[in-house]
């Protein structure tokens, strides 16, 4: 059986079990407050409440699903805590306060925790922070460099023009020598006008050696049919704003750094890193921009000094980042690590995809300080 069919069946089973569990929890709350109501009335009230919980799904299914999943997790944790307390105190005659019973029976704790997580997720999405990394490479370069890294804007999900301009101004204050736009700056939800607006702002960031762009898996808008803009419109807009597109191409920065921009691996026919580096000067610093954080072993073998990526959003919604790490979906989910001589950086992105919530990581732009051998 096809893997995706199995995955769909498992997902549907989880959803069915979740709905049954939530129905039973709502029924328990109705029974607690319903007192002498008949069984039929209790089930009718429960069904009514359950149907009301489905209404938000018609406005934003993804957001609704995330909220329901969080409520379910917190309810399960409440049940687990109650079971442990009951077992520990099974031989004791303890009178629990009415408010504590009510909080447990009605799921109030789970609802309050979900509200707190929702507020936290909103804050993380809209509050963009600056993250700095100091990277030392084993090459002799004529000076130290500062690079700015931006990825996963998915323009239109959260940041609007004013907020994006503020972030661009903050990046400019760091005096970057060059700027890397590492994919998914726009996506299938971005309008044509929005796409033009985003690249006009990002292309306006002043830097010494320019702004460079590599494709992500969403930029072309191909997840929507028909897309809001064509590939030609996208490329013309990017280039019109003075941004250099790198599609399995290399550009020299001040004769010190060779910036290699890779096609996203979703394109399938991209060149290998060995092919991209076979005719390069190994004395120069090799910096790779690749939207998805993969291929680290081959990058290290090819003598690359640094790779920057996005794509993962730092997990975006807990616990997807942890799951991603466990199943090795990517070589890294967030942060910095050293693999041999390769310095790898993955940004959580300046925004996110699908919904304007980030419960596992913050929104950020990255400033990288590159030092060579003295």
RODO-2510 file (C-alpha; in nm, 4 decimals, decimal comma):
residues 374
     n   res          X          Y          Z
     1     x     0,0000     0,0000     0,0000
     2     x     0,1220     0,3484    -0,0849
     3     x     0,2916     0,5261     0,2075
     4     x     0,0722     0,8361     0,1761
     5     x    -0,2460     0,6238     0,1856
     6     x    -0,1221     0,4613     0,5072
     7     x    -0,0411     0,8053     0,6464
     8     x    -0,3917     0,9291     0,5552
     9     x    -0,5555     0,6276     0,7228
    10     x    -0,3497     0,6806     1,0391
    11     x    -0,4413     1,0521     1,0392
    12     x    -0,8130     0,9741     1,0003
    13     x    -0,7990     0,7199     1,2839
    14     x    -0,6325     0,9793     1,5091
    15     x    -0,8997     1,2375     1,4180
    16     x    -1,1824     0,9896     1,4892
    17     x    -1,0295     0,8920     1,8252
    18     x    -0,9794     1,2608     1,9045
    19     x    -1,3433     1,3430     1,8287
    20     x    -1,4686     1,0496     2,0399
    21     x    -1,2457     1,1574     2,3278
    22     x    -1,3544     1,5233     2,3055
    23     x    -1,7220     1,4192     2,2908
    24     x    -1,6783     1,2143     2,6098
    25     x    -1,5045     1,5065     2,7839
    26     x    -1,7850     1,7465     2,6863
    27     x    -2,0412     1,4896     2,8050
    28     x    -1,8605     1,4638     3,1396
    29     x    -1,8783     1,8430     3,1777
    30     x    -2,2502     1,8467     3,0916
    31     x    -2,3164     1,5674     3,3428
    32     x    -2,1264     1,7571     3,6099
    33     x    -2,3399     2,0697     3,5673
    34     x    -2,6570     1,8995     3,4404
    35     x    -2,7481     1,7320     3,7635
    36     x    -3,0844     1,5588     3,7224
    37     x    -3,1207     1,6102     3,3473
    38     x    -3,2202     1,3019     3,1523
    39     x    -2,9592     1,1062     2,9602
    40     x    -3,1157     1,2156     2,6290
    41     x    -3,0997     1,5857     2,7219
    42     x    -2,7387     1,5484     2,8292
    43     x    -2,6440     1,3891     2,4983
    44     x    -2,8372     1,6553     2,3043
    45     x    -2,6562     1,9327     2,4933
    46     x    -2,3222     1,7603     2,4369
    47     x    -2,3925     1,7234     2,0660
    48     x    -2,4831     2,0932     2,0438
    49     x    -2,1611     2,2008     2,2144
    50     x    -1,9611     1,9607     1,9984
    51     x    -2,1133     2,1023     1,6783
    52     x    -2,0328     2,4566     1,7959
    53     x    -1,6659     2,3581     1,8301
    54     x    -1,6677     2,2701     1,4582
    55     x    -1,7903     2,6132     1,3435
    56     x    -1,4440     2,7857     1,3436
    57     x    -1,3177     2,5170     1,1042
    58     x    -1,5157     2,6828     0,8246
    59     x    -1,3163     3,0048     0,8700
    60     x    -0,9643     2,8648     0,9180
    61     x    -0,9359     2,4877     0,9233
    62     x    -0,5644     2,4802     1,0008
    63     x    -0,5917     2,7196     1,2973
    64     x    -0,8952     2,5300     1,4287
    65     x    -0,7123     2,1976     1,3975
    66     x    -0,4081     2,3285     1,5866
    67     x    -0,6285     2,4648     1,8668
    68     x    -0,8263     2,1389     1,8950
    69     x    -0,5069     1,9332     1,9043
    70     x    -0,3662     2,1520     2,1832
    71     x    -0,6884     2,1212     2,3836
    72     x    -0,6772     1,7435     2,3390
    73     x    -0,3151     1,7213     2,4543
    74     x    -0,3831     1,9325     2,7633
    75     x    -0,6966     1,7275     2,8431
    76     x    -0,4950     1,4071     2,8181
    77     x    -0,2300     1,5529     3,0481
    78     x    -0,5057     1,6525     3,2932
    79     x    -0,6429     1,2971     3,2849
    80     x    -0,2942     1,1589     3,3394
    81     x    -0,2353     1,3926     3,6352
    82     x    -0,5747     1,3005     3,7840
    83     x    -0,5010     0,9289     3,7461
    84     x    -0,1630     0,9677     3,9190
    85     x    -0,3155     1,1683     4,2069
    86     x    -0,5947     0,9131     4,2442
    87     x    -0,3494     0,6232     4,2532
    88     x    -0,1155     0,7898     4,5016
    89     x    -0,4045     0,8776     4,7347
    90     x    -0,6209     0,5671     4,6816
    91     x    -0,6024     0,4662     5,0491
    92     x    -0,6644     0,8150     5,1801
    93     x    -0,9973     0,9849     5,2373
    94     x    -0,9221     1,3223     5,0809
    95     x    -1,1884     1,5862     5,0175
    96     x    -1,0927     1,7852     4,7088
    97     x    -1,2177     2,1455     4,6751
    98     x    -1,5232     2,1957     4,4550
    99     x    -1,3386     2,4448     4,2330
   100     x    -1,0688     2,1854     4,1643
   101     x    -1,3273     1,9249     4,0663
   102     x    -1,5032     2,1795     3,8450
   103     x    -1,1773     2,2821     3,6778
   104     x    -1,0999     1,9184     3,5986
   105     x    -1,4495     1,8084     3,4932
   106     x    -1,5068     2,1094     3,2659
   107     x    -1,1615     2,1033     3,1093
   108     x    -1,1060     2,4636     3,2206
   109     x    -0,7352     2,4055     3,2785
   110     x    -0,6899     2,2686     2,9262
   111     x    -0,8803     2,5629     2,7774
   112     x    -0,6772     2,8183     2,9745
   113     x    -0,3478     2,6527     2,8781
   114     x    -0,4552     2,6460     2,5122
   115     x    -0,5406     3,0180     2,5290
   116     x    -0,1976     3,0871     2,6803
   117     x    -0,0230     2,8877     2,4071
   118     x    -0,2298     3,0659     2,1396
   119     x    -0,1291     3,4095     2,2720
   120     x     0,2329     3,2949     2,2978
   121     x     0,2206     3,1650     1,9391
   122     x     0,0828     3,4952     1,8113
   123     x     0,3551     3,6866     1,9928
   124     x     0,6274     3,4618     1,8509
   125     x     0,4978     3,5053     1,4977
   126     x     0,4670     3,8833     1,4963
   127     x     0,7587     3,9751     1,7248
   128     x     1,0638     3,9475     1,4986
   129     x     1,3969     3,9202     1,6806
   130     x     1,7561     3,9503     1,5663
   131     x     1,9757     3,6414     1,6048
   132     x     2,3544     3,6734     1,5721
   133     x     2,6098     3,4043     1,4925
   134     x     2,9871     3,4339     1,4930
   135     x     3,1414     3,1964     1,2392
   136     x     3,5145     3,1344     1,2010
   137     x     3,6244     2,9663     0,8796
   138     x     3,9581     2,8034     0,8091
   139     x     4,0427     3,0305     0,5167
   140     x     4,2497     3,3446     0,4801
   141     x     4,0215     3,6297     0,3780
   142     x     4,1141     3,9959     0,3438
   143     x     3,8573     4,1188     0,5975
   144     x     3,5744     4,0123     0,8248
   145     x     3,2280     4,0044     0,6688
   146     x     2,8741     4,0507     0,7924
   147     x     2,5934     3,8657     0,6159
   148     x     2,2197     3,9027     0,6723
   149     x     1,9956     3,5979     0,6305
   150     x     1,6200     3,6143     0,5702
   151     x     1,3977     3,3177     0,4883
   152     x     1,0376     3,1998     0,5021
   153     x     0,8585     3,5317     0,4932
   154     x     0,5571     3,3718     0,3167
   155     x     0,4443     3,7272     0,2580
   156     x     0,0844     3,7895     0,3554
   157     x     0,0664     3,5369     0,6400
   158     x     0,1723     3,7735     0,9167
   159     x     0,4022     4,0651     0,8349
   160     x     0,2595     4,3473     0,6263
   161     x     0,4536     4,6185     0,4465
   162     x     0,5070     4,8401     0,7514
   163     x     0,6388     4,5563     0,9717
   164     x     0,8556     4,4182     0,6919
   165     x     1,0009     4,7641     0,6285
   166     x     1,0849     4,7936     0,9995
   167     x     1,2687     4,4602     0,9838
   168     x     1,4504     4,5692     0,6672
   169     x     1,5568     4,8943     0,8353
   170     x     1,6865     4,6995     1,1365
   171     x     1,8855     4,4696     0,9069
   172     x     2,0321     4,7718     0,7303
   173     x     2,1457     4,9143     1,0659
   174     x     2,3662     4,6038     1,1057
   175     x     2,5618     4,7208     0,7965
   176     x     2,5597     4,3851     0,6145
   177     x     2,8180     4,3266     0,3440
   178     x     2,5676     4,1074     0,1629
   179     x     2,2124     3,9804     0,2127
   180     x     2,0836     3,6289     0,1439
   181     x     1,7135     3,5695     0,0804
   182     x     1,6978     3,1952     0,1398
   183     x     1,3659     3,0972    -0,0134
   184     x     0,9899     3,1068     0,0492
   185     x     0,9818     3,4837     0,0557
   186     x     0,6396     3,4501    -0,1055
   187     x     0,4063     3,1545    -0,1496
   188     x     0,0788     3,0371    -0,3029
   189     x    -0,1266     3,2715    -0,0814
   190     x     0,0717     3,5833    -0,1767
   191     x    -0,1031     3,8111    -0,4244
   192     x     0,0698     3,9585    -0,7284
   193     x     0,0757     4,3018    -0,5636
   194     x     0,2002     4,1462    -0,2399
   195     x     0,4829     3,9705    -0,4219
   196     x     0,5914     4,2983    -0,5826
   197     x     0,5675     4,4788    -0,2475
   198     x     0,7797     4,2202    -0,0620
   199     x     1,0673     4,2205    -0,3094
   200     x     1,0621     4,6008    -0,3398
   201     x     1,1191     4,6282     0,0362
   202     x     1,3815     4,3529     0,0562
   203     x     1,5617     4,4703    -0,2555
   204     x     1,5912     4,8125    -0,0947
   205     x     1,8126     4,6873     0,1887
   206     x     2,1463     4,8636     0,1440
   207     x     2,4526     4,6398     0,1537
   208     x     2,8048     4,6610     0,0189
   209     x     2,7934     4,3656    -0,2197
   210     x     2,4253     4,3160    -0,2923
   211     x     2,1170     4,1042    -0,2208
   212     x     2,1044     3,7411    -0,3384
   213     x     1,8089     3,5088    -0,3668
   214     x     1,7568     3,1318    -0,3905
   215     x     1,4259     2,9585    -0,4495
   216     x     1,2311     2,7768    -0,1807
   217     x     0,9674     2,5115    -0,2349
   218     x     0,6789     2,7636    -0,2139
   219     x     0,8060     3,0752    -0,3961
   220     x     0,6677     2,9926    -0,7372
   221     x     0,3134     2,9612    -0,6035
   222     x     0,2731     2,6198    -0,7664
   223     x     0,0785     2,4848    -0,4671
   224     x    -0,2134     2,6918    -0,5940
   225     x    -0,3874     2,6420    -0,9265
   226     x    -0,3844     2,8786    -1,0985
   227     x    -0,1013     3,0665    -0,9195
   228     x    -0,1414     3,4355    -0,8372
   229     x     0,1649     3,5203    -1,0475
   230     x     0,3699     3,3528    -1,3159
   231     x     0,7307     3,2426    -1,2927
   232     x     0,8210     3,5164    -1,5393
   233     x     0,6481     3,7842    -1,3303
   234     x     0,8293     3,6574    -1,0209
   235     x     1,1752     3,6624    -1,1776
   236     x     1,1211     3,9988    -1,3461
   237     x     1,0094     4,1514    -1,0147
   238     x     1,3074     4,0097    -0,8249
   239     x     1,5606     4,1304    -1,0820
   240     x     1,3878     4,4680    -1,1210
   241     x     1,4558     4,5324    -0,7528
   242     x     1,8282     4,4704    -0,7918
   243     x     1,8249     4,1203    -0,6389
   244     x     2,0502     3,8567    -0,7981
   245     x     1,8873     3,5157    -0,8439
   246     x     2,1188     3,2178    -0,7995
   247     x     1,9984     2,8943    -0,9593
   248     x     2,2852     2,6466    -0,9159
   249     x     2,5132     2,9432    -0,9721
   250     x     2,8127     3,0998    -0,7995
   251     x     2,8981     3,4637    -0,7456
   252     x     3,2214     3,6113    -0,6088
   253     x     3,2027     3,8579    -0,3215
   254     x     3,5071     4,0856    -0,3055
   255     x     3,7268     3,8037    -0,4375
   256     x     3,7142     3,6464    -0,0887
   257     x     3,3859     3,4583    -0,0708
   258     x     3,2217     3,2396    -0,3327
   259     x     2,8481     3,2396    -0,2688
   260     x     2,6855     2,9280    -0,4163
   261     x     2,3084     2,9456    -0,4570
   262     x     2,1440     2,6074    -0,5018
   263     x     1,8146     2,5247    -0,6644
   264     x     1,5711     2,3856    -0,4110
   265     x     1,5770     2,0059    -0,4028
   266     x     1,2089     1,9927    -0,4981
   267     x     1,3209     2,0803    -0,8525
   268     x     1,4878     1,7390    -0,8735
   269     x     1,7334     1,8152    -1,1514
   270     x     1,9636     2,0430    -0,9597
   271     x     2,3401     2,0045    -0,9823
   272     x     2,5248     1,8200    -0,7092
   273     x     2,7452     2,0230    -0,4772
   274     x     3,0476     1,8356    -0,6172
   275     x     2,9609     1,9656    -0,9657
   276     x     2,9073     2,3175    -0,8356
   277     x     3,2448     2,3290    -0,6609
   278     x     3,4657     2,1297    -0,8988
   279     x     3,6143     2,4363    -1,0692
   280     x     3,6181     2,6729    -0,7728
   281     x     3,9235     2,8138    -0,6003
   282     x     3,9556     2,6130    -0,2779
   283     x     4,1471     2,9004    -0,1158
   284     x     3,8328     3,1133    -0,1157
   285     x     3,5580     3,0828     0,1436
   286     x     3,2713     2,8711     0,0068
   287     x     2,9325     2,9822     0,1392
   288     x     2,6236     2,7883     0,0267
   289     x     2,2644     2,9130     0,0294
   290     x     2,0194     2,6213     0,0119
   291     x     1,6577     2,6596     0,1220
   292     x     1,6224     2,3111     0,2716
   293     x     1,8834     2,2056     0,5293
   294     x     2,0083     1,8846     0,3752
   295     x     2,3140     1,7313     0,2090
   296     x     2,5516     1,8364     0,4893
   297     x     2,7805     1,5343     0,4464
   298     x     2,8386     1,6120     0,0792
   299     x     2,8790     1,9827     0,1501
   300     x     3,1553     1,9052     0,3985
   301     x     3,3229     1,6623     0,1572
   302     x     3,3160     1,9295    -0,1149
   303     x     3,5100     2,1683     0,1105
   304     x     3,2260     2,4119     0,1786
   305     x     3,2833     2,6396     0,4776
   306     x     2,9295     2,7471     0,5572
   307     x     2,5715     2,6672     0,4567
   308     x     2,2611     2,8714     0,5407
   309     x     1,9047     2,7453     0,5143
   310     x     1,5460     2,8011     0,6261
   311     x     1,2415     2,5866     0,5403
   312     x     1,1789     2,4289     0,8819
   313     x     1,0408     2,7385     1,0598
   314     x     1,2118     2,5979     1,3685
   315     x     0,9254     2,3487     1,3876
   316     x     0,6681     2,6331     1,3942
   317     x     0,4029     2,4366     1,5863
   318     x     0,5102     2,2217     1,8814
   319     x     0,5960     1,9301     1,8683
   320     x     0,6628     1,9145     1,4917
   321     x     1,0220     2,0299     1,5345
   322     x     1,0899     1,7485     1,7802
   323     x     0,9222     1,4964     1,5495
   324     x     1,1279     1,6288     1,2575
   325     x     1,4456     1,5751     1,4586
   326     x     1,3414     1,2222     1,5571
   327     x     1,2620     1,1085     1,2025
   328     x     1,5592     1,2987     1,0545
   329     x     1,3398     1,4910     0,8104
   330     x     1,6271     1,7372     0,7679
   331     x     1,9905     1,7508     0,8734
   332     x     1,8953     2,0168     1,1276
   333     x     1,5762     2,1928     1,2375
   334     x     1,7082     2,5130     1,3912
   335     x     2,0232     2,6882     1,5055
   336     x     2,3926     2,6305     1,4471
   337     x     2,6078     2,3208     1,4312
   338     x     2,9501     2,2263     1,3078
   339     x     2,9907     1,9207     1,0853
   340     x     3,3580     1,8666     1,0102
   341     x     3,4713     2,1998     0,8671
   342     x     3,1182     2,2953     0,7669
   343     x     2,9386     2,5661     0,9665
   344     x     2,5639     2,5077     0,9274
   345     x     2,2977     2,7648     1,0156
   346     x     1,9209     2,7131     0,9923
   347     x     1,6934     3,0088     1,0580
   348     x     1,3418     2,9735     1,1974
   349     x     1,2326     3,2306     0,9410
   350     x     1,1015     3,5819     0,9648
   351     x     0,7420     3,4519     0,9591
   352     x     0,5745     3,1146     0,8974
   353     x     0,3417     2,9224     0,6701
   354     x    -0,0240     2,8233     0,6810
   355     x    -0,1268     3,0122     0,9947
   356     x     0,0031     3,3067     1,1917
   357     x     0,1140     3,1053     1,4946
   358     x     0,4582     2,9929     1,6098
   359     x     0,4549     2,7924     1,9303
   360     x     0,7892     2,6159     1,8953
   361     x     1,0232     2,8921     1,7830
   362     x     1,0390     3,2681     1,7361
   363     x     1,0413     3,4730     1,4167
   364     x     1,3822     3,6123     1,3315
   365     x     1,6282     3,7551     1,0873
   366     x     1,9882     3,6435     1,1219
   367     x     2,3116     3,8420     1,1222
   368     x     2,6238     3,6320     1,0617
   369     x     2,9702     3,7624     1,1432
   370     x     3,2252     3,5752     0,9293
   371     x     3,5878     3,5702     1,0432
   372     x     3,8762     3,4041     0,8643
   373     x     4,2201     3,2928     0,9776
   374     x     4,4452     3,5701     1,1020
***
